[in-house]
């Protein structure tokens, strides 16, 4: 998995394009399609089945490195590169911290949507709570 940068040196105005990509075991690089309307993507996790997870958004809605990259849309890419928007626990238009961080071999995803979440195909997104004594996000 990899997120690539395209463009010139960073300036006060964004000149870089962040595109989510997946490296195959044979070294081939495949771009992962953005969700409709999104232009910036980051991959954070991949499983052995070739499913990748991360975040999507636009230049306006994605926090860019060197600060932690978080976007407006948590996403799961199927092995063929098709994106699946995972939803949000808040207002999809105003919640700016939605990302999928990791995926297991069952396709279960953990991440954040203002709070720590678990996403499954059968149950969708749900709040999994924080460990006792943890600070709120």
N, C-alpha and C positions, 0 to 999 in steps of 0.2 A: 504494500500500500504506500501511497505517496501523494502529496499535494505539490503541484508544481507552481512555479512563478514564471510569468512571462512578462516581458517589458523592460523598461530602463531602470536606472537607479531610482530609489525611492525619494520622493520630494514631498513638499507640503500638500500637493495635490496627488491623488492616487494615479499612478501610471502602471500599476501591476495588475495582472489578471490572475486570479487564483482558481485553478481548475482541479477538481478531484479526479484522480487517476488510480488505476490498480495495476501493479506489476504482476504479471503472470510468472509461474515458476520457470518458464523458458526464456524470460527476460523481456517479453513483449509488454508494451505499455498500452493500456486501454483507457481512454477518457470515459468517465462516468457521467452520464447525462444529468443535467440539473432538473429539478422539479420545475414545472411551468412558472415562468416569471422570475426565477432565480438566476443569478449570473456568477455567484461566488460559491465555491464549495471546498470543503475540507473532509478528508477521511481520517478517522481516529482508530478504527478497529476492523479486523477481517477474520473470518473463520475459515476452517479447512474446506468448507463447501463453496467458497468463493463469494459469500455474501459480505458486503462491506457496509459500515455505518459511519455516520458523521453528521455534518451540519451544512445547511444551505441558506442562502439569502442573497442580498444585493450589497453593493458597496456601502450603502447607507445603513443596512441592518446587521452587518457582520463585523464583529470585533476582529481586527487583523493582527497578526504577529508584529512585534514581539509580545504583545499582550495575548492572553489566551484567546484562541479563535473560537468564538461562539456565534451562532447564527439564529435566525428566526425559525428555521424549520429543521427538526430532527428528521433524519432520513436513513433508510435502509436501501442499499442497492442490491438487487438480485444478481446472481452470477452472470447473467447476460447484460448487466449494466442498467437495467430498468430501475428507476428510482421509485421508492414507496414512501410517501410522507407519513410519518408516524403519529402526527397529531400533537396536541399540547394540552396542558392542564389549565391554561389561562386563555386569554383572548388572543387568537392567532394573529391578529393585526397589531397588537401592542406588546406581546410577550417577546422579548428580545434574547432570552436565554433558553434556547432549546437546542440540545445536541444529544446525539447518540454516541456514547463513548466506547462501548464494547459489545460484542456479540458472541454467544456460545454456539456449539454445534447444533443445538436445537432451534437456533434462530431467535432465541430470547435476547432482548436488547436492554442494556442499562444505560442511563444517561441522566439528563436533567431537563426539567421544564419548570423553572423557578424552584423546584424541590427535587430530590432524588426520585427517579422513576424507573419502573420496569415496564417494558412493552412486550406483549406476546400476541401472536396471531389470533388467538381465541379470546384473550381478555383485553386487548388494546393497551393503552397507557394507564398506569396507576401509580399513585404516590406510594413509595415504599418506606417513607419516614427516615429519620436520621438516627444514628446511634445515640444512646443516652449520653448526655453531656456535650454533644456536638453543637456547635454554633449554627444558627440558621444560615442558609446560603445568602 
